[in-house]
Amino acid sequence: MECQKLWERSEDWLKYAVGIRLCRMPAEALAEQKKAALADERIRAYLRDVARFHETLVSNHKNPALPAQKLLFLLDLGFGTEVPEIHTAVGEILKHQDENGVYQSLANFPVHFGGTGRDTFTWCLCDAPWLLLALIRAGVEYERYIKKGVDHLASLCRDNGFPCAVSREAGKFRGPGRKDDCCPYATLIMAELLAAVPEYRESAQAKTAAETLMYLWAHSYEQHPYMFFTGRDFRKLKAPSGWYDVVSVAGVLSRFPFVYGDPRFQEMIGLIKSKQDADGFFTPESIYTKLKGWDFAQKKEPSPYLTYLCLRIFDRLETERC
């Protein structure tokens, strides 16, 4: 589908992203679209939330309303630290870093799950990569502010992907799974982080993470470590990308050209393409109800934003093959 068709059916908040990410238009030619996007009240609300970055307790990583998820959403739309609220959010992230270089979130792990039961700045492997990835996408200096944390998290990789791991402030907390299993979600977001770092993009850790994600896909009805299922619900198209579903996993894997020839990855792409309508659009099959008001929070009509996510996956495949 030509990007022009998506452009025409997109709301103002999405047009800027479509223009720079898919249509390859120069940012300076899209000044009016960017201004209109930033004026959208939904975008304004997200910006207000990310500026108060650590006022929201991280208690559920599947929550798309978390400031980290909203910040990554805004960065993906093409906004950066030239936007005052994003600049503030980056500053807030940088205030809380542990001795390993990993940035922390305000969380509370219950005592009965091995945590301390207190609100504490800490990290676990299913949120720490978000913050490092956000800093990378915001253009923060890598060597000075990011590299140490990435190196530490990358060192946690095992033969079967990334585990459920936490910082010492979280006590003995561990998710609902066997200690030797990988955490599929931690593996997913670590893969996305590693893909964003040139020195790690083809590393052993990146290849292990990608292999683990494809292995879980191939054994989707047999294995579900840490209660992450890769079955019927996983296969439903959903936006935004931020959890463990086929669009999110295929999106991350599409950042690694070394998986393109793998039949398991091709099967994922084939599944997504099979759901494209005659006009080239995609309709959500599962939604986050708390995101009511966005085009991707309904299941009756095609969603330009979900279509944007899927077309970006296809675009990466075509760009890398050229």
C-alpha angles and dihedrals in degrees: 000000000000113000088231090070091052090046092054094051096043125100119239093264091060102038095081092053093047090050098051100031103040109013092045091225117163113258092234090061090056100054093120093047091050091049091050092048092052090049093057108112093225090055090045090053091051090049092052090051096049091049086062089049103160098036091090118076114228102231102139122033092199090067112113089192093070112117091238091056092046091049092052089048091053093046090051089054088061102260119133144172090305083081106081096221092052090048088053092048091053090051091052092051091051092056094070116054128141129220091272093058093253118137119232138223128207106256142155119214112194119242092236089060092050097266131121098252091230133108102258139165102245141126141229128193092256093063110020094075089056092064096046090047091050091052091050092050090046090058098247114165106273103205095047103039111015115027098075092054094046091049091052095049092044089055089064092068116122132190090271099044130269123338134221098274133168139182120259091259089068092063115212096333116151131166126248100284146080114291093235095052123096120244104238094205094048088048091050098051092040088055089052091049093048090049089058093056115073094209091054102036093097097023126131089253092054092048092048092050092048092047091050092052092050092045090054089049091052091049095037097135095044108043131044109164114195087006093291105145122200096194137099098328091045089058094056116104111247140167149245101037107239108108140051107291137117097268092049095045095044089046092056094043090050087068090067113070090192090074097051095096095046112112091219092058091043088053091056091050091047091053092052093046090050089065096054114113127228091271092051097255133127129221121211115251095186130026145190103242093205089064093067111154097045121102091242094055095079134064103209104076138034113275118223090202095051087046089051090054093049094045090051089057091051090044092056090052093051094043094051092047094053 
